[in-house]
Amino acid sequence: MYGLYDKEGILRFVNQDKDACIAYAELFELNSTNYCLMDFANYTQKLKNTNLDQTLEANNN
């Protein structure tokens, strides 16, 4: 799943297809310097692999 963010960091569109996000940006005449794509599937997998308890514990020492 991909999300399209504008240059202010606001999520504007979410879709399973990267090309659909790009088409949405083109529809609103956003060029590639005014948006970024984020692959949520890879991002959420990275979060699942992070042990937050250990991270917090290391910061408390």
Beta strands, then each sheet from edge to edge (+ up, - down):
strand 1: 2-6
strand 2: 11-15
strand 3: 35-39
sheet 1: 2+ 1- 3+
end
